[in-house]
Amino acid sequence: MKVIPIEKDKPIRFGFGASVKYSKKAVERNKAKRWMREAVRAEIKNINSGWNIIFFVNPKFPKRKITLDLIQEKTKSLLKKAKIL
């Protein structure tokens, strides 16, 4: 996750990325990005305005172990760690 502060009155913007290093199959990359979007949707009401946030999938993490629940858990912990929630 990369966080870029912007003016407080501007809305939050999100970006999601999964490189070819993660998977050569577009289906798997798109699935990971959809799951990241869903995880952010669940937390968006708790996030303060004034941020540009970009989420990336770690290509070293095993694809078979990634689930929506795991992504939601990691997203929430990253946002708390960055003190954005």
BELFENBEL-V396566 format. One record per residue. N is the residue number from 1. PSI is psi in degrees with one decimal (* if undefined). D_CENTER is the distance of its C-alpha to the mean C-alpha in whole Angstrom. Layout:
# BELFENBEL-V396566
[[N,PSI,D_CENTER] [N,PSI,D_CENTER]]
This chain:
# BELFENBEL-V396566
[[1,134.5,7] [2,136.5,9] [3,129.7,11] [4,116.0,14] [5,142.6,16] [6,-172.8,18] [7,142.3,21] [8,-29.7,21] [9,-8.1,22] [10,148.2,20] [11,161.2,17] [12,141.0,13] [13,140.8,11] [14,150.1,8] [15,149.6,7] [16,134.1,6] [17,144.5,8] [18,115.3,10] [19,171.2,14] [20,-22.3,17] [21,-31.6,17] [22,-49.8,15] [23,140.7,17] [24,-14.6,20] [25,122.7,20] [26,-31.3,18] [27,-44.1,18] [28,-39.1,15] [29,-43.0,13] [30,-37.2,13] [31,-44.1,13] [32,-41.2,9] [33,-38.8,8] [34,-42.2,10] [35,-38.2,9] [36,-41.0,5] [37,-42.1,7] [38,-39.0,9] [39,-38.5,7] [40,-37.7,7] [41,-36.4,10] [42,-27.4,12] [43,-4.1,11] [44,-31.3,11] [45,-19.8,15] [46,-5.2,15] [47,134.0,13] [48,151.0,16] [49,166.9,16] [50,31.3,17] [51,146.2,13] [52,123.1,11] [53,131.5,8] [54,126.6,6] [55,137.8,4] [56,152.6,6] [57,131.5,8] [58,118.9,11] [59,-16.6,14] [60,-15.5,16] [61,134.6,15] [62,128.6,17] [63,-33.4,16] [64,-20.4,18] [65,-11.6,17] [66,127.7,13] [67,166.8,13] [68,-41.4,12] [69,-42.2,13] [70,-42.6,12] [71,-40.2,8] [72,-42.6,9] [73,-47.2,11] [74,-38.9,9] [75,-46.4,6] [76,-42.6,9] [77,-37.4,11] [78,-41.6,9] [79,-36.7,9] [80,-40.9,13] [81,-37.1,13] [82,-1.3,13] [83,42.6,15] [84,-26.3,13] [85,*,14]]
